[in-house]
Amino acid sequence: MSNEISPDVDNRTQPILDIYYQKISSMSLEEKLEKCIQLSNSVRQLVLTGIMHRHPNSREEELRKKFAANILGEEIATKYYGWKSTDGL
């Protein structure tokens, strides 16, 4: 399997990606899972930080609802939490 990137991407990136792919392929399943969990947690923290930055005066309950809508999507958040954003996410 080739790990070559798209031809429109700067070719200086390819050696970095090669190292990345080597590292990933040498990891055990447990290590890969741990990295996935870490990445997921980082993304969730970034989402929450962004919401808090955009809505600094929101209460904790409102932040939680906005977070759920961001992670799950507004349709699911509305269906299961009975909440729909009135001022955007």
Backbone as XML, in Angstrom:
<?xml version="1.0"?>
<chain id="A" units="angstrom">
  <residue number="1" name="MET">
    <atom name="N" x="0.843" y="-1.188" z="0.000"/>
    <atom name="CA" x="0.000" y="0.000" z="0.000"/>
    <atom name="C" x="0.877" y="1.236" z="0.000"/>
  </residue>
  <residue number="2" name="SER">
    <atom name="N" x="0.605" y="2.139" z="-0.891"/>
    <atom name="CA" x="1.378" y="3.368" z="-0.974"/>
    <atom name="C" x="0.784" y="4.407" z="-0.037"/>
  </residue>
  <residue number="3" name="ASN">
    <atom name="N" x="1.659" y="5.129" z="0.620"/>
    <atom name="CA" x="1.221" y="6.186" z="1.523"/>
    <atom name="C" x="1.458" y="7.554" z="0.906"/>
  </residue>
  <residue number="4" name="GLU">
    <atom name="N" x="1.600" y="7.586" z="-0.425"/>
    <atom name="CA" x="1.868" y="8.847" z="-1.071"/>
    <atom name="C" x="0.666" y="9.763" z="-0.975"/>
  </residue>
  <residue number="5" name="ILE">
    <atom name="N" x="0.979" y="11.022" z="-0.743"/>
    <atom name="CA" x="-0.087" y="12.011" z="-0.622"/>
    <atom name="C" x="-0.464" y="12.537" z="-1.992"/>
  </residue>
  <residue number="6" name="SER">
    <atom name="N" x="-1.488" y="13.331" z="-2.002"/>
    <atom name="CA" x="-1.978" y="13.925" z="-3.236"/>
    <atom name="C" x="-0.878" y="14.737" z="-3.905"/>
  </residue>
  <residue number="7" name="PRO">
    <atom name="N" x="-0.812" y="14.718" z="-5.250"/>
    <atom name="CA" x="0.247" y="15.448" z="-5.946"/>
    <atom name="C" x="0.183" y="16.960" z="-5.757"/>
  </residue>
  <residue number="8" name="ASP">
    <atom name="N" x="-0.935" y="17.484" z="-5.312"/>
    <atom name="CA" x="-1.022" y="18.931" z="-5.127"/>
    <atom name="C" x="-0.518" y="19.390" z="-3.754"/>
  </residue>
  <residue number="9" name="VAL">
    <atom name="N" x="-0.026" y="18.468" z="-2.927"/>
    <atom name="CA" x="0.521" y="18.806" z="-1.615"/>
    <atom name="C" x="2.030" y="18.943" z="-1.734"/>
  </residue>
  <residue number="10" name="ASP">
    <atom name="N" x="2.597" y="19.892" z="-1.035"/>
    <atom name="CA" x="4.035" y="20.137" z="-1.047"/>
    <atom name="C" x="4.791" y="18.835" z="-0.782"/>
  </residue>
  <residue number="11" name="ASN">
    <atom name="N" x="5.733" y="18.484" z="-1.657"/>
    <atom name="CA" x="6.444" y="17.212" z="-1.532"/>
    <atom name="C" x="7.354" y="17.147" z="-0.311"/>
  </residue>
  <residue number="12" name="ARG">
    <atom name="N" x="7.585" y="18.257" z="0.374"/>
    <atom name="CA" x="8.368" y="18.223" z="1.614"/>
    <atom name="C" x="7.585" y="17.550" z="2.731"/>
  </residue>
  <residue number="13" name="THR">
    <atom name="N" x="6.297" y="17.404" z="2.541"/>
    <atom name="CA" x="5.444" y="16.772" z="3.545"/>
    <atom name="C" x="5.571" y="15.249" z="3.521"/>
  </residue>
  <residue number="14" name="GLN">
    <atom name="N" x="5.880" y="14.677" z="2.377"/>
    <atom name="CA" x="5.919" y="13.222" z="2.243"/>
    <atom name="C" x="6.858" y="12.539" z="3.236"/>
  </residue>
  <residue number="15" name="PRO">
    <atom name="N" x="8.096" y="13.012" z="3.442"/>
    <atom name="CA" x="8.964" y="12.335" z="4.418"/>
    <atom name="C" x="8.386" y="12.333" z="5.837"/>
  </residue>
  <residue number="16" name="ILE">
    <atom name="N" x="7.703" y="13.395" z="6.190"/>
    <atom name="CA" x="7.079" y="13.463" z="7.518"/>
    <atom name="C" x="5.963" y="12.434" z="7.616"/>
  </residue>
  <residue number="17" name="LEU">
    <atom name="N" x="5.157" y="12.337" z="6.568"/>
    <atom name="CA" x="4.084" y="11.350" z="6.562"/>
    <atom name="C" x="4.630" y="9.932" z="6.572"/>
  </residue>
  <residue number="18" name="ASP">
    <atom name="N" x="5.737" y="9.694" z="5.877"/>
    <atom name="CA" x="6.350" y="8.360" z="5.883"/>
    <atom name="C" x="6.739" y="7.949" z="7.305"/>
  </residue>
  <residue number="19" name="ILE">
    <atom name="N" x="7.331" y="8.866" z="8.042"/>
    <atom name="CA" x="7.707" y="8.590" z="9.433"/>
    <atom name="C" x="6.457" y="8.326" z="10.261"/>
  </residue>
  <residue number="20" name="TYR">
    <atom name="N" x="5.434" y="9.141" z="10.057"/>
    <atom name="CA" x="4.175" y="8.968" z="10.777"/>
    <atom name="C" x="3.581" y="7.586" z="10.505"/>
  </residue>
  <residue number="21" name="TYR">
    <atom name="N" x="3.504" y="7.202" z="9.231"/>
    <atom name="CA" x="2.935" y="5.905" z="8.875"/>
    <atom name="C" x="3.756" y="4.753" z="9.454"/>
  </residue>
  <residue number="22" name="GLN">
    <atom name="N" x="5.073" y="4.892" z="9.465"/>
    <atom name="CA" x="5.931" y="3.861" z="10.059"/>
    <atom name="C" x="5.636" y="3.719" z="11.548"/>
  </residue>
  <residue number="23" name="LYS">
    <atom name="N" x="5.539" y="4.849" z="12.220"/>
    <atom name="CA" x="5.273" y="4.824" z="13.663"/>
    <atom name="C" x="3.928" y="4.173" z="13.953"/>
  </residue>
  <residue number="24" name="ILE">
    <atom name="N" x="2.912" y="4.560" z="13.220"/>
    <atom name="CA" x="1.574" y="3.990" z="13.422"/>
    <atom name="C" x="1.574" y="2.485" z="13.148"/>
  </residue>
  <residue number="25" name="SER">
    <atom name="N" x="2.223" y="2.070" z="12.070"/>
    <atom name="CA" x="2.205" y="0.650" z="11.731"/>
    <atom name="C" x="2.992" y="-0.202" z="12.723"/>
  </residue>
  <residue number="26" name="SER">
    <atom name="N" x="3.906" y="0.416" z="13.458"/>
    <atom name="CA" x="4.683" y="-0.350" z="14.437"/>
    <atom name="C" x="4.004" y="-0.429" z="15.811"/>
  </residue>
  <residue number="27" name="MET">
    <atom name="N" x="2.906" y="0.281" z="15.980"/>
    <atom name="CA" x="2.208" y="0.284" z="17.270"/>
    <atom name="C" x="1.334" y="-0.957" z="17.426"/>
  </residue>
  <residue number="28" name="SER">
    <atom name="N" x="1.189" y="-1.380" z="18.657"/>
    <atom name="CA" x="0.256" y="-2.470" z="18.946"/>
    <atom name="C" x="-1.174" y="-1.927" z="18.874"/>
  </residue>
  <residue number="29" name="LEU">
    <atom name="N" x="-2.146" y="-2.816" z="18.837"/>
    <atom name="CA" x="-3.541" y="-2.375" z="18.826"/>
    <atom name="C" x="-3.873" y="-1.559" z="20.069"/>
  </residue>
  <residue number="30" name="GLU">
    <atom name="N" x="-3.337" y="-1.966" z="21.204"/>
    <atom name="CA" x="-3.591" y="-1.240" z="22.450"/>
    <atom name="C" x="-3.036" y="0.181" z="22.384"/>
  </residue>
  <residue number="31" name="GLU">
    <atom name="N" x="-1.843" y="0.316" z="21.804"/>
    <atom name="CA" x="-1.248" y="1.649" z="21.669"/>
    <atom name="C" x="-2.063" y="2.510" z="20.720"/>
  </residue>
  <residue number="32" name="LYS">
    <atom name="N" x="-2.529" y="1.910" z="19.628"/>
    <atom name="CA" x="-3.363" y="2.659" z="18.679"/>
    <atom name="C" x="-4.666" y="3.104" z="19.334"/>
  </residue>
  <residue number="33" name="LEU">
    <atom name="N" x="-5.266" y="2.219" z="20.113"/>
    <atom name="CA" x="-6.500" y="2.570" z="20.800"/>
    <atom name="C" x="-6.263" y="3.709" z="21.787"/>
  </residue>
  <residue number="34" name="GLU">
    <atom name="N" x="-5.175" y="3.633" z="22.526"/>
    <atom name="CA" x="-4.847" y="4.696" z="23.486"/>
    <atom name="C" x="-4.657" y="6.030" z="22.772"/>
  </residue>
  <residue number="35" name="LYS">
    <atom name="N" x="-3.992" y="6.025" z="21.630"/>
    <atom name="CA" x="-3.807" y="7.256" z="20.849"/>
    <atom name="C" x="-5.155" y="7.793" z="20.365"/>
  </residue>
  <residue number="36" name="CYS">
    <atom name="N" x="-6.044" y="6.897" z="19.949"/>
    <atom name="CA" x="-7.374" y="7.317" z="19.510"/>
    <atom name="C" x="-8.146" y="7.973" z="20.652"/>
  </residue>
  <residue number="37" name="ILE">
    <atom name="N" x="-8.054" y="7.387" z="21.828"/>
    <atom name="CA" x="-8.733" y="7.942" z="23.000"/>
    <atom name="C" x="-8.159" y="9.315" z="23.339"/>
  </residue>
  <residue number="38" name="GLN">
    <atom name="N" x="-6.836" y="9.435" z="23.306"/>
    <atom name="CA" x="-6.195" y="10.719" z="23.584"/>
    <atom name="C" x="-6.630" y="11.776" z="22.570"/>
  </residue>
  <residue number="39" name="LEU">
    <atom name="N" x="-6.673" y="11.398" z="21.299"/>
    <atom name="CA" x="-7.092" y="12.328" z="20.258"/>
    <atom name="C" x="-8.551" y="12.741" z="20.452"/>
  </residue>
  <residue number="40" name="SER">
    <atom name="N" x="-9.394" y="11.791" z="20.765"/>
    <atom name="CA" x="-10.804" y="12.085" z="21.007"/>
    <atom name="C" x="-10.968" y="13.055" z="22.173"/>
  </residue>
  <residue number="41" name="ASN">
    <atom name="N" x="-10.243" y="12.805" z="23.245"/>
    <atom name="CA" x="-10.310" y="13.700" z="24.405"/>
    <atom name="C" x="-9.810" y="15.096" z="24.061"/>
  </residue>
  <residue number="42" name="SER">
    <atom name="N" x="-8.758" y="15.171" z="23.251"/>
    <atom name="CA" x="-8.228" y="16.480" z="22.844"/>
    <atom name="C" x="-9.246" y="17.239" z="22.002"/>
  </residue>
  <residue number="43" name="VAL">
    <atom name="N" x="-9.891" y="16.541" z="21.086"/>
    <atom name="CA" x="-10.905" y="17.181" z="20.233"/>
    <atom name="C" x="-12.068" y="17.672" z="21.084"/>
  </residue>
  <residue number="44" name="ARG">
    <atom name="N" x="-12.507" y="16.857" z="22.029"/>
    <atom name="CA" x="-13.612" y="17.264" z="22.905"/>
    <atom name="C" x="-13.230" y="18.518" z="23.701"/>
  </residue>
  <residue number="45" name="GLN">
    <atom name="N" x="-11.996" y="18.569" z="24.187"/>
    <atom name="CA" x="-11.553" y="19.742" z="24.947"/>
    <atom name="C" x="-11.495" y="20.980" z="24.046"/>
  </residue>
  <residue number="46" name="LEU">
    <atom name="N" x="-11.049" y="20.806" z="22.803"/>
    <atom name="CA" x="-11.027" y="21.931" z="21.867"/>
    <atom name="C" x="-12.432" y="22.430" z="21.566"/>
  </residue>
  <residue number="47" name="VAL">
    <atom name="N" x="-13.371" y="21.512" z="21.385"/>
    <atom name="CA" x="-14.766" y="21.890" z="21.132"/>
    <atom name="C" x="-15.305" y="22.686" z="22.315"/>
  </residue>
  <residue number="48" name="LEU">
    <atom name="N" x="-15.101" y="22.174" z="23.522"/>
    <atom name="CA" x="-15.602" y="22.859" z="24.713"/>
    <atom name="C" x="-14.950" y="24.226" z="24.886"/>
  </residue>
  <residue number="49" name="THR">
    <atom name="N" x="-13.656" y="24.315" z="24.656"/>
    <atom name="CA" x="-12.953" y="25.599" z="24.760"/>
    <atom name="C" x="-13.511" y="26.598" z="23.754"/>
  </residue>
  <residue number="50" name="GLY">
    <atom name="N" x="-13.773" y="26.135" z="22.532"/>
    <atom name="CA" x="-14.349" y="27.010" z="21.512"/>
    <atom name="C" x="-15.730" y="27.511" z="21.896"/>
  </residue>
  <residue number="51" name="ILE">
    <atom name="N" x="-16.547" y="26.631" z="22.443"/>
    <atom name="CA" x="-17.894" y="27.022" z="22.883"/>
    <atom name="C" x="-17.797" y="28.051" z="24.002"/>
  </residue>
  <residue number="52" name="MET">
    <atom name="N" x="-16.925" y="27.803" z="24.961"/>
    <atom name="CA" x="-16.773" y="28.726" z="26.086"/>
    <atom name="C" x="-16.263" y="30.088" z="25.606"/>
  </residue>
  <residue number="53" name="HIS">
    <atom name="N" x="-15.404" y="30.075" z="24.604"/>
    <atom name="CA" x="-14.878" y="31.335" z="24.054"/>
    <atom name="C" x="-15.980" y="32.119" z="23.336"/>
  </residue>
  <residue number="54" name="ARG">
    <atom name="N" x="-16.816" y="31.396" z="22.567"/>
    <atom name="CA" x="-17.897" y="32.060" z="21.821"/>
    <atom name="C" x="-19.073" y="32.471" z="22.700"/>
  </residue>
  <residue number="55" name="HIS">
    <atom name="N" x="-19.232" y="31.796" z="23.849"/>
    <atom name="CA" x="-20.373" y="32.062" z="24.736"/>
    <atom name="C" x="-19.884" y="32.213" z="26.182"/>
  </residue>
  <residue number="56" name="PRO">
    <atom name="N" x="-19.116" y="33.265" z="26.450"/>
    <atom name="CA" x="-18.495" y="33.403" z="27.780"/>
    <atom name="C" x="-19.495" y="33.599" z="28.923"/>
  </residue>
  <residue number="57" name="ASN">
    <atom name="N" x="-20.698" y="34.029" z="28.621"/>
    <atom name="CA" x="-21.677" y="34.287" z="29.679"/>
    <atom name="C" x="-22.658" y="33.137" z="29.879"/>
  </residue>
  <residue number="58" name="SER">
    <atom name="N" x="-22.462" y="32.042" z="29.162"/>
    <atom name="CA" x="-23.374" y="30.903" z="29.285"/>
    <atom name="C" x="-23.129" y="30.150" z="30.582"/>
  </residue>
  <residue number="59" name="ARG">
    <atom name="N" x="-24.218" y="29.656" z="31.153"/>
    <atom name="CA" x="-24.108" y="28.824" z="32.355"/>
    <atom name="C" x="-23.627" y="27.434" z="31.974"/>
  </residue>
  <residue number="60" name="GLU">
    <atom name="N" x="-23.220" y="26.673" z="32.978"/>
    <atom name="CA" x="-22.674" y="25.341" z="32.746"/>
    <atom name="C" x="-23.657" y="24.437" z="32.006"/>
  </residue>
  <residue number="61" name="GLU">
    <atom name="N" x="-24.933" y="24.490" z="32.375"/>
    <atom name="CA" x="-25.946" y="23.648" z="31.721"/>
    <atom name="C" x="-26.050" y="23.984" z="30.236"/>
  </residue>
  <residue number="62" name="GLU">
    <atom name="N" x="-26.030" y="25.264" z="29.916"/>
    <atom name="CA" x="-26.112" y="25.700" z="28.521"/>
    <atom name="C" x="-24.865" y="25.258" z="27.751"/>
  </residue>
  <residue number="63" name="LEU">
    <atom name="N" x="-23.701" y="25.357" z="28.382"/>
    <atom name="CA" x="-22.469" y="24.907" z="27.739"/>
    <atom name="C" x="-22.520" y="23.413" z="27.446"/>
  </residue>
  <residue number="64" name="ARG">
    <atom name="N" x="-23.059" y="22.644" z="28.395"/>
    <atom name="CA" x="-23.178" y="21.196" z="28.192"/>
    <atom name="C" x="-24.075" y="20.871" z="27.006"/>
  </residue>
  <residue number="65" name="LYS">
    <atom name="N" x="-25.176" y="21.606" z="26.886"/>
    <atom name="CA" x="-26.101" y="21.387" z="25.780"/>
    <atom name="C" x="-25.456" y="21.757" z="24.443"/>
  </residue>
  <residue number="66" name="LYS">
    <atom name="N" x="-24.747" y="22.859" z="24.420"/>
    <atom name="CA" x="-24.054" y="23.269" z="23.202"/>
    <atom name="C" x="-22.970" y="22.252" z="22.841"/>
  </residue>
  <residue number="67" name="PHE">
    <atom name="N" x="-22.297" y="21.743" z="23.845"/>
    <atom name="CA" x="-21.283" y="20.722" z="23.623"/>
    <atom name="C" x="-21.914" y="19.476" z="23.008"/>
  </residue>
  <residue number="68" name="ALA">
    <atom name="N" x="-23.020" y="19.031" z="23.568"/>
    <atom name="CA" x="-23.722" y="17.850" z="23.048"/>
    <atom name="C" x="-24.152" y="18.079" z="21.604"/>
  </residue>
  <residue number="69" name="ALA">
    <atom name="N" x="-24.658" y="19.268" z="21.321"/>
    <atom name="CA" x="-25.088" y="19.577" z="19.958"/>
    <atom name="C" x="-23.897" y="19.569" z="19.000"/>
  </residue>
  <residue number="70" name="ASN">
    <atom name="N" x="-22.745" y="20.039" z="19.458"/>
    <atom name="CA" x="-21.542" y="20.026" z="18.622"/>
    <atom name="C" x="-21.065" y="18.610" z="18.361"/>
  </residue>
  <residue number="71" name="ILE">
    <atom name="N" x="-21.053" y="17.785" z="19.388"/>
    <atom name="CA" x="-20.526" y="16.433" z="19.272"/>
    <atom name="C" x="-21.527" y="15.507" z="18.566"/>
  </residue>
  <residue number="72" name="LEU">
    <atom name="N" x="-22.781" y="15.585" z="18.956"/>
    <atom name="CA" x="-23.803" y="14.667" z="18.435"/>
    <atom name="C" x="-24.523" y="15.192" z="17.209"/>
  </residue>
  <residue number="73" name="GLY">
    <atom name="N" x="-24.500" y="16.496" z="17.029"/>
    <atom name="CA" x="-25.269" y="17.135" z="15.973"/>
    <atom name="C" x="-26.541" y="17.714" z="16.570"/>
  </residue>
  <residue number="74" name="GLU">
    <atom name="N" x="-26.978" y="18.820" z="15.991"/>
    <atom name="CA" x="-28.139" y="19.523" z="16.554"/>
    <atom name="C" x="-29.406" y="18.680" z="16.499"/>
  </residue>
  <residue number="75" name="GLU">
    <atom name="N" x="-29.561" y="17.884" z="15.449"/>
    <atom name="CA" x="-30.771" y="17.069" z="15.311"/>
    <atom name="C" x="-30.894" y="16.059" z="16.461"/>
  </residue>
  <residue number="76" name="ILE">
    <atom name="N" x="-29.819" y="15.367" z="16.764"/>
    <atom name="CA" x="-29.847" y="14.381" z="17.858"/>
    <atom name="C" x="-29.982" y="15.076" z="19.202"/>
  </residue>
  <residue number="77" name="ALA">
    <atom name="N" x="-29.270" y="16.194" z="19.384"/>
    <atom name="CA" x="-29.379" y="16.931" z="20.643"/>
    <atom name="C" x="-30.810" y="17.395" z="20.870"/>
  </residue>
  <residue number="78" name="THR">
    <atom name="N" x="-31.466" y="17.847" z="19.810"/>
    <atom name="CA" x="-32.862" y="18.280" z="19.926"/>
    <atom name="C" x="-33.771" y="17.097" z="20.240"/>
  </residue>
  <residue number="79" name="LYS">
    <atom name="N" x="-33.563" y="15.991" z="19.544"/>
    <atom name="CA" x="-34.414" y="14.815" z="19.722"/>
    <atom name="C" x="-34.288" y="14.224" z="21.125"/>
  </residue>
  <residue number="80" name="TYR">
    <atom name="N" x="-33.065" y="14.064" z="21.617"/>
    <atom name="CA" x="-32.853" y="13.367" z="22.886"/>
    <atom name="C" x="-32.764" y="14.276" z="24.100"/>
  </residue>
  <residue number="81" name="TYR">
    <atom name="N" x="-32.395" y="15.542" z="23.886"/>
    <atom name="CA" x="-32.283" y="16.455" z="25.019"/>
    <atom name="C" x="-33.369" y="17.516" z="25.016"/>
  </residue>
  <residue number="82" name="GLY">
    <atom name="N" x="-34.169" y="17.556" z="23.940"/>
    <atom name="CA" x="-35.243" y="18.535" z="23.857"/>
    <atom name="C" x="-34.732" y="19.957" z="23.786"/>
  </residue>
  <residue number="83" name="TRP">
    <atom name="N" x="-33.566" y="20.126" z="23.218"/>
    <atom name="CA" x="-32.928" y="21.439" z="23.201"/>
    <atom name="C" x="-32.520" y="21.803" z="21.796"/>
  </residue>
  <residue number="84" name="LYS">
    <atom name="N" x="-32.801" y="23.027" z="21.423"/>
    <atom name="CA" x="-32.371" y="23.539" z="20.124"/>
    <atom name="C" x="-31.718" y="24.890" z="20.347"/>
  </residue>
  <residue number="85" name="SER">
    <atom name="N" x="-30.542" y="25.061" z="19.758"/>
    <atom name="CA" x="-29.803" y="26.297" z="19.902"/>
    <atom name="C" x="-30.570" y="27.448" z="19.267"/>
  </residue>
  <residue number="86" name="THR">
    <atom name="N" x="-30.627" y="28.568" z="19.956"/>
    <atom name="CA" x="-31.279" y="29.756" z="19.401"/>
    <atom name="C" x="-30.259" y="30.786" z="18.959"/>
  </residue>
  <residue number="87" name="ASP">
    <atom name="N" x="-29.005" y="30.611" z="19.400"/>
    <atom name="CA" x="-27.970" y="31.599" z="19.059"/>
    <atom name="C" x="-26.766" y="30.976" z="18.367"/>
  </residue>
  <residue number="88" name="GLY">
    <atom name="N" x="-26.939" y="29.817" z="17.805"/>
    <atom name="CA" x="-25.839" y="29.147" z="17.123"/>
    <atom name="C" x="-24.958" y="28.401" z="18.103"/>
  </residue>
  <residue number="89" name="LEU">
    <atom name="N" x="-24.133" y="27.524" z="17.559"/>
    <atom name="CA" x="-23.263" y="26.710" z="18.388"/>
    <atom name="C" x="-21.958" y="27.421" z="18.525"/>
  </residue>
</chain>
